Amino acid sequence: MPATNDVLPVLYAVLNSSAAPADLDPWCVERITTQLSGLTVELRASSDASTRYTQRLFTPGNRLWGADTDATAPTTIMRTIALPADRVRTLADSVRTIATGSPLHVQMHVRAPAAWFRTPAGQVLLTDPDAPIAPQIIARHDGSYTVVTCDDPDAVMNAARHLREIGYRRAENNGWVCLHASAATIDGRGILIVGNSGAGKSSIALAAATAAGGAFLANDRTMIAMSAGVAPHAVAMPGPIRLNGGTLRALGLNNAQQWHLTRPKPPTASDWQNFQGTSKLHILAQEWHEHTGTPLASAMTVDLVVFPEVLSDAQGVDVRPVDTERTLKLLKAQCMSPDDDIYVCDWLGIHNTDAVNRARHTADVLDALARRPALELQFGIEIPYRTIATALSNRLEVLAGA
C-alpha cells in the first residue's frame, strides 16, 4: 500500500472531480462483499479493522443483510480511507473552500450533525466540526461512495454503520418496520421483547437464548415485516449487545472484562460494573456466541410479545396477559419507523417511498403484532435470569398446546 501521506492529494482530487474514485484503490487493500436489502456492496478499505468489523457485525446473515450476495442484484462500491483526525479536518477544510451554494444540514444520528456541500464532484458530506464525534467525509459518486474517516479504534467502524444505514432505509422501502426490541427463540418459537432502555430487554433475550433449545436473535432493535398467512417475522438490526457489569453478573458471567472485543471497552474507573451503569461493554452477537457458546438465530416468527419492567423491590416474577388494545399502545410507544428518534434523518437519501406509505406499512405491522399473544413481565434485580427464561418457556409451551 502506498504511504498514507500520498493519499491526501488523491483524495482532494477525487473530491474536486479531477480524479476518479478508482484512483483510491491502491490504498484499499482490504475487500469484502455484503448484501443490504437486495443491494450488493463491495467494501474496499484501507484497514482490515473496517472489513473485519463489518463482517462480524453482519453475522449471522439474513434476508436483509449478510455475506451472501445475489449475482443479479445491483452493485455499488464503498471505498473507506482511515487517516489521522488532523488530516481529515484539513481535507474537510479544503472541501469547504471549493464548495458553492448553501450547505444542506442533516443528522447522521441524533448526536451527529453534518451537512452536504455542493462541489465539482457532486454532493460531499462533512460532519459538523463542533460535533462530539470523530470527523469524517462522505462523497457520493455514480455507482460508489468514498468515506474518509479517522483511524482511531471506534471511528474505523463508520463504514459498517453507513452500510447498516443503507440497508435500514432500503428495508423500510420494502415494508420492514424497526422496533425498540430485543428478540430470542426457544425451541424455534420467537419471543419479541419490547420496552424502554433499562427495562431488561437484552438481559431477558440473552437469558432465553441460553435456555435449553434457545437462540439469540437481536439486541435493542429488531426489524419486523409481514408474511402472508403466518405470524410477523423478524430479523436483527445489526448492532452490538450493550451490557453493564451488573447484568453480566446476573447472567452468571464474571469475566467479560477480560474478553477480547472489537469495540473499545469502558475504562475501569467508569460505572460500567454497576447494575444500571451508563457505561457498558459493546459485544457483537458473534462475539457473544464465541465467548458463551450461545446459539444465534438468523430469523424468527413472532409467537409471543413481552413487555418487561425491572422493579428494584420485586421479590419474584410477575407475568400478566395483555389485551390487544394495550399491546398496540405499548408497541406504538417503542416503534422506530417511520419516525426514528436516533437515526433521525435519511441523510443518504435512500428512501424511494413516501412517508404516507411507510406509515401505512408501520400500522399494518403493529396491528399484526398486537394480535399476537402478549405479556407484561415484572421482575426484581435479584431474580436469576434463568427463572425468567423458565417462565417464558412455560408460557410458550402453553401457547403451543392451545
C-alpha positions as CSV (number, residue, x, y, z in Angstrom):
1,M,0.0,0.0,0.0
2,P,1.4,3.5,-0.8
3,A,2.3,5.8,2.1
4,T,-0.6,7.4,3.9
5,N,0.6,10.9,3.1
6,D,0.4,10.2,-0.6
7,V,-3.4,9.6,-0.4
8,L,-4.2,13.2,0.6
9,P,-3.7,14.8,-2.8
10,V,-5.5,11.9,-4.5
11,L,-8.5,12.3,-2.1
12,Y,-8.6,16.0,-2.7
13,A,-8.5,15.4,-6.5
14,V,-11.4,12.9,-6.2
15,L,-13.4,15.3,-4.1
16,N,-12.6,18.1,-6.6
17,S,-13.6,15.8,-9.6
18,S,-10.1,15.9,-11.1
19,A,-9.5,12.2,-10.4
20,A,-11.7,9.1,-10.5
21,P,-12.7,7.2,-7.3
22,A,-10.9,4.2,-8.6
23,D,-7.6,6.1,-8.2
24,L,-8.0,5.4,-4.4
25,D,-7.9,1.6,-4.9
26,P,-4.1,1.3,-4.3
27,W,-4.9,2.3,-0.7
28,C,-7.9,0.0,-0.4
29,V,-6.1,-3.2,0.4
30,E,-8.9,-5.0,2.2
31,R,-12.1,-6.1,0.5
32,I,-15.4,-7.9,1.4
33,T,-18.8,-8.1,-0.3
34,T,-22.1,-7.9,1.5
35,Q,-25.8,-7.6,0.6
36,L,-28.1,-4.9,2.0
37,S,-31.8,-5.4,1.3
38,G,-31.2,-6.6,-2.2
39,L,-28.2,-4.3,-2.9
40,T,-24.7,-5.8,-3.3
41,V,-22.0,-3.6,-1.8
42,E,-18.2,-4.2,-2.2
43,L,-16.4,-2.6,0.8
44,R,-12.9,-1.6,-0.2
45,A,-11.0,-0.3,2.9
46,S,-7.5,0.9,3.9
47,S,-7.8,-1.0,7.2
48,D,-8.7,-4.6,7.9
49,A,-10.3,-3.4,11.1
50,S,-13.1,-1.9,9.0
51,T,-13.7,-5.0,6.9
52,R,-13.4,-7.3,9.9
53,Y,-15.9,-5.4,12.0
54,T,-18.4,-5.2,9.1
55,Q,-18.1,-9.0,8.5
56,R,-18.7,-9.8,12.2
57,L,-21.5,-7.2,12.6
58,F,-23.5,-8.8,9.8
59,T,-23.1,-12.4,11.2
60,P,-25.3,-14.4,11.1
61,G,-26.7,-13.2,7.8
62,N,-30.4,-13.0,7.0
63,R,-32.6,-11.9,4.2
64,L,-31.8,-8.2,4.8
65,W,-28.0,-8.2,5.2
66,G,-25.2,-10.7,5.2
67,A,-22.3,-12.1,3.3
68,D,-24.4,-14.0,0.7
69,T,-24.9,-11.9,-2.4
70,D,-27.2,-12.1,-5.4
71,A,-25.4,-12.0,-8.7
72,T,-28.5,-10.4,-10.2
73,A,-28.7,-7.6,-7.6
74,P,-27.5,-4.1,-8.4
75,T,-23.9,-3.4,-7.1
76,T,-22.2,-0.4,-5.6
77,I,-18.7,0.2,-4.1
78,M,-17.9,1.9,-0.8
79,R,-14.2,2.9,-0.5
80,T,-13.1,3.8,3.0
81,I,-9.8,5.5,3.9
82,A,-8.8,5.9,7.5
83,L,-6.5,8.8,8.4
84,P,-5.3,10.7,11.5
85,A,-8.0,13.1,12.7
86,D,-6.0,16.3,11.9
87,R,-5.7,15.2,8.2
88,V,-9.4,14.5,8.0
89,R,-10.0,18.0,9.3
90,T,-7.5,19.5,6.9
91,L,-9.2,17.7,4.0
92,A,-12.6,18.9,5.2
93,D,-11.4,22.5,5.3
94,S,-10.2,22.1,1.7
95,V,-13.6,20.8,0.6
96,R,-15.3,23.8,2.2
97,T,-13.1,26.2,0.1
98,I,-14.3,24.6,-3.2
99,A,-18.0,24.3,-2.2
100,T,-20.6,26.5,-3.7
101,G,-24.1,27.5,-2.5
102,S,-25.6,26.9,0.9
103,P,-24.9,23.6,2.7
104,L,-27.8,21.2,3.3
105,H,-27.8,20.3,7.1
106,V,-28.7,16.8,8.1
107,Q,-28.4,14.5,11.2
108,M,-26.5,11.2,10.7
109,H,-27.9,10.3,14.0
110,V,-29.2,12.2,17.0
111,R,-25.7,13.3,18.1
112,A,-24.0,13.6,14.7
113,P,-24.9,16.8,12.9
114,A,-23.5,17.1,9.4
115,A,-24.0,19.0,6.1
116,W,-23.9,18.2,2.4
117,F,-21.8,20.7,0.4
118,R,-22.0,21.2,-3.4
119,T,-18.6,20.6,-5.0
120,P,-17.3,19.8,-8.5
121,A,-17.5,16.1,-7.6
122,G,-21.1,16.5,-6.6
123,Q,-22.5,16.4,-3.0
124,V,-19.9,15.8,-0.3
125,L,-20.9,15.4,3.4
126,L,-18.8,16.9,6.2
127,T,-19.5,16.3,9.8
128,D,-20.0,19.4,11.9
129,P,-16.6,20.5,13.2
130,D,-18.1,21.1,16.7
131,A,-19.9,17.7,16.8
132,P,-19.0,15.3,19.6
133,I,-17.9,12.7,17.1
134,A,-14.8,11.9,15.1
135,P,-14.7,14.0,11.9
136,Q,-15.5,12.3,8.6
137,I,-16.1,13.0,4.9
138,I,-18.5,11.1,2.6
139,A,-18.9,11.6,-1.1
140,R,-21.5,10.0,-3.4
141,H,-20.4,9.1,-6.9
142,D,-22.1,7.3,-9.8
143,G,-22.1,3.7,-8.5
144,S,-19.9,4.2,-5.5
145,Y,-19.2,6.1,-2.2
146,T,-15.9,7.5,-0.8
147,V,-15.7,7.6,3.0
148,V,-12.8,9.3,4.8
149,T,-12.8,8.5,8.5
150,C,-10.4,8.8,11.4
151,D,-8.0,5.9,12.3
152,D,-9.0,5.7,15.9
153,P,-10.4,2.3,17.1
154,D,-14.0,3.3,17.1
155,A,-14.2,5.6,14.0
156,V,-12.8,2.9,11.6
157,M,-16.2,1.2,12.1
158,N,-18.0,4.0,10.5
159,A,-18.2,2.2,7.2
160,A,-20.2,-0.6,8.8
161,R,-22.5,2.0,10.3
162,H,-23.1,3.6,6.9
163,L,-23.7,0.2,5.3
164,R,-26.3,-0.5,8.0
165,E,-27.9,2.9,7.3
166,I,-28.3,1.9,3.6
167,G,-29.7,-1.5,4.5
168,Y,-32.1,0.0,7.1
169,R,-33.6,2.6,4.7
170,R,-33.9,0.1,1.9
171,A,-35.7,-2.3,4.2
172,E,-38.1,0.5,5.2
173,N,-38.8,1.0,1.4
174,N,-39.8,-2.7,1.3
175,G,-42.3,-2.6,4.3
176,W,-39.9,-3.5,7.2
177,V,-40.5,-1.8,10.5
178,C,-38.0,-1.2,13.2
179,L,-38.9,-1.7,16.9
180,H,-37.1,-0.8,20.1
181,A,-36.9,-4.5,21.0
182,S,-34.7,-7.5,21.6
183,A,-35.5,-11.0,20.4
184,A,-34.7,-14.6,21.0
185,T,-36.2,-18.1,20.3
186,I,-36.9,-21.1,22.5
187,D,-37.4,-24.4,20.6
188,G,-37.9,-22.4,17.4
189,R,-40.6,-20.2,18.8
190,G,-40.0,-16.4,18.7
191,I,-40.1,-14.0,21.6
192,L,-40.1,-10.3,20.9
193,I,-39.1,-8.3,24.0
194,V,-40.2,-4.6,23.7
195,G,-39.5,-1.8,26.1
196,N,-37.6,1.3,27.1
197,S,-33.9,1.4,27.7
198,G,-33.2,-0.2,31.1
199,A,-36.4,-2.4,31.0
200,G,-34.4,-5.6,30.8
201,K,-34.8,-6.4,27.1
202,S,-31.3,-7.5,26.4
203,S,-31.0,-9.5,29.6
204,I,-34.2,-11.4,29.0
205,A,-33.3,-12.1,25.4
206,L,-29.9,-13.5,26.4
207,A,-31.4,-15.5,29.3
208,A,-34.0,-17.0,26.9
209,A,-31.2,-17.8,24.4
210,T,-29.2,-19.7,27.0
211,A,-32.2,-21.9,27.9
212,A,-32.5,-25.4,26.5
213,G,-33.4,-25.0,22.8
214,G,-32.8,-21.3,22.9
215,A,-31.1,-19.0,20.4
216,F,-30.3,-15.2,20.4
217,L,-31.6,-13.1,17.6
218,A,-31.5,-9.3,18.3
219,N,-30.5,-6.7,20.8
220,D,-32.3,-3.4,21.2
221,R,-33.5,-3.0,17.6
222,T,-35.5,-5.6,15.7
223,M,-36.8,-5.4,12.1
224,I,-40.3,-6.8,11.6
225,A,-42.2,-7.5,8.4
226,M,-45.5,-9.1,7.4
227,S,-45.7,-12.6,5.8
228,A,-48.9,-13.8,4.2
229,G,-50.7,-16.4,6.2
230,V,-48.2,-16.7,9.1
231,A,-47.0,-14.6,12.1
232,P,-45.0,-11.5,11.5
233,H,-41.3,-12.4,11.0
234,A,-38.2,-10.7,12.5
235,V,-34.5,-10.2,11.8
236,A,-31.9,-8.3,13.8
237,M,-30.9,-4.7,13.1
238,P,-27.1,-5.4,13.3
239,G,-25.6,-3.8,16.4
240,P,-23.6,-4.7,19.5
241,I,-25.1,-6.0,22.7
242,R,-24.6,-3.3,25.3
243,L,-24.3,-4.7,28.8
244,N,-23.1,-3.4,32.2
245,G,-21.4,-5.4,34.8
246,G,-24.4,-6.0,37.0
247,T,-26.4,-7.6,34.1
248,L,-23.4,-9.7,33.2
249,R,-23.1,-11.0,36.7
250,A,-26.9,-11.7,36.8
251,L,-26.3,-13.8,33.7
252,G,-23.6,-15.7,35.5
253,L,-20.7,-14.1,33.7
254,N,-18.0,-12.5,35.8
255,N,-15.0,-12.4,33.4
256,A,-16.4,-10.5,30.5
257,Q,-14.0,-7.6,31.1
258,Q,-11.2,-10.0,30.0
259,W,-12.9,-10.9,26.7
260,H,-11.2,-9.7,23.5
261,L,-13.7,-7.5,21.8
262,T,-13.8,-5.5,18.6
263,R,-15.2,-2.4,20.2
264,P,-13.2,-0.4,22.8
265,K,-14.0,-1.3,26.5
266,P,-15.1,1.3,29.0
267,P,-12.4,2.5,31.4
268,T,-12.0,0.5,34.6
269,A,-12.9,3.6,36.7
270,S,-16.3,4.1,34.9
271,D,-19.7,3.0,36.3
272,W,-20.0,0.0,33.9
273,Q,-19.7,-2.5,36.8
274,N,-23.0,-1.2,38.3
275,F,-26.3,-2.9,37.6
276,Q,-27.6,0.2,35.9
277,G,-24.3,1.7,34.9
278,T,-24.4,4.0,31.8
279,S,-21.0,2.8,30.6
280,K,-21.3,-0.7,29.0
281,L,-19.4,-3.3,27.1
282,H,-20.2,-3.4,23.4
283,I,-20.3,-7.1,22.4
284,L,-21.2,-8.2,18.9
285,A,-23.6,-11.2,18.6
286,Q,-20.8,-13.2,17.0
287,E,-18.5,-12.4,19.9
288,W,-21.2,-13.4,22.4
289,H,-21.5,-16.7,20.7
290,E,-17.8,-17.3,20.7
291,H,-17.4,-16.5,24.4
292,T,-20.5,-18.1,25.8
293,G,-21.5,-20.8,23.2
294,T,-25.0,-19.3,22.9
295,P,-26.6,-20.2,19.6
296,L,-27.5,-17.4,17.2
297,A,-30.8,-17.3,15.1
298,S,-30.9,-15.5,11.8
299,A,-34.7,-15.0,11.7
300,M,-37.9,-15.9,13.6
301,T,-41.6,-15.6,13.6
302,V,-43.1,-13.6,16.4
303,D,-45.0,-16.1,18.6
304,L,-45.0,-14.1,21.9
305,V,-44.6,-10.4,22.6
306,V,-43.2,-9.5,26.1
307,F,-43.1,-6.0,27.8
308,P,-40.6,-6.2,30.7
309,E,-40.1,-4.0,33.6
310,V,-37.3,-4.2,36.3
311,L,-38.5,-3.3,39.8
312,S,-35.8,-2.8,42.4
313,D,-38.0,-4.1,45.3
314,A,-39.7,-7.0,43.5
315,Q,-39.1,-10.4,45.0
316,G,-40.3,-12.7,42.2
317,V,-41.5,-12.8,38.6
318,D,-45.0,-11.4,37.8
319,V,-46.5,-12.4,34.4
320,R,-49.7,-11.0,33.2
321,P,-51.5,-11.3,29.9
322,V,-52.0,-8.0,27.9
323,D,-55.1,-7.4,25.7
324,T,-54.8,-6.3,22.1
325,E,-55.6,-2.6,22.7
326,R,-52.9,-2.2,25.4
327,T,-50.4,-4.2,23.3
328,L,-50.9,-1.9,20.4
329,K,-50.4,1.2,22.6
330,L,-47.2,-0.2,24.1
331,L,-45.9,-1.2,20.6
332,K,-46.5,2.3,19.2
333,A,-44.5,3.8,22.0
334,Q,-41.5,1.7,21.0
335,C,-41.8,1.9,17.3
336,M,-38.8,3.5,15.4
337,S,-40.4,3.5,12.0
338,P,-41.2,5.8,10.2
339,D,-40.0,8.5,12.7
340,D,-36.8,7.3,14.2
341,D,-35.6,9.3,17.3
342,I,-32.0,8.0,17.0
343,Y,-31.3,7.8,13.2
344,V,-33.5,10.8,12.7
345,C,-32.7,11.5,9.1
346,D,-32.4,9.6,5.8
347,W,-29.2,11.5,5.3
348,L,-28.0,9.4,2.4
349,G,-31.3,9.8,0.5
350,I,-32.1,6.0,0.3
351,H,-35.8,6.2,0.7
352,N,-37.8,5.8,-2.5
353,T,-41.2,5.6,-0.9
354,D,-43.1,8.5,0.6
355,A,-43.9,8.9,4.3
356,V,-47.5,8.0,3.8
357,N,-46.7,4.5,2.5
358,R,-44.1,3.9,5.2
359,A,-46.6,5.0,7.9
360,R,-49.2,2.5,6.4
361,H,-46.6,-0.3,6.4
362,T,-45.9,0.5,10.1
363,A,-49.6,0.5,11.0
364,D,-50.1,-2.9,9.3
365,V,-47.1,-4.5,11.1
366,L,-48.1,-3.1,14.5
367,D,-51.7,-4.3,14.1
368,A,-50.4,-7.8,13.2
369,L,-48.1,-7.8,16.2
370,A,-50.9,-6.6,18.5
371,R,-52.9,-9.7,17.6
372,R,-50.1,-12.0,18.9
373,P,-50.1,-13.3,22.5
374,A,-48.6,-10.7,24.8
375,L,-47.4,-10.5,28.4
376,E,-46.3,-7.9,30.8
377,L,-43.4,-9.3,32.9
378,Q,-42.1,-7.6,36.1
379,F,-39.1,-8.9,37.9
380,G,-36.6,-7.8,40.6
381,I,-32.9,-7.1,40.1
382,E,-32.0,-10.1,42.3
383,I,-34.1,-12.6,40.3
384,P,-31.9,-15.1,38.5
385,Y,-32.4,-14.7,34.8
386,R,-32.8,-18.5,34.3
387,T,-36.0,-18.1,36.4
388,I,-37.4,-15.6,33.9
389,A,-36.3,-17.8,31.0
390,T,-38.2,-20.7,32.5
391,A,-41.3,-18.6,32.9
392,L,-41.2,-17.7,29.2
393,S,-40.5,-21.2,28.1
394,N,-43.5,-22.4,30.1
395,R,-45.8,-19.8,28.6
396,L,-44.6,-20.8,25.1
397,E,-45.5,-24.4,25.8
398,V,-49.0,-23.3,26.9
399,L,-49.4,-21.4,23.7
400,A,-48.1,-24.3,21.6
401,G,-50.7,-26.6,23.2
402,A,-53.6,-24.1,22.8
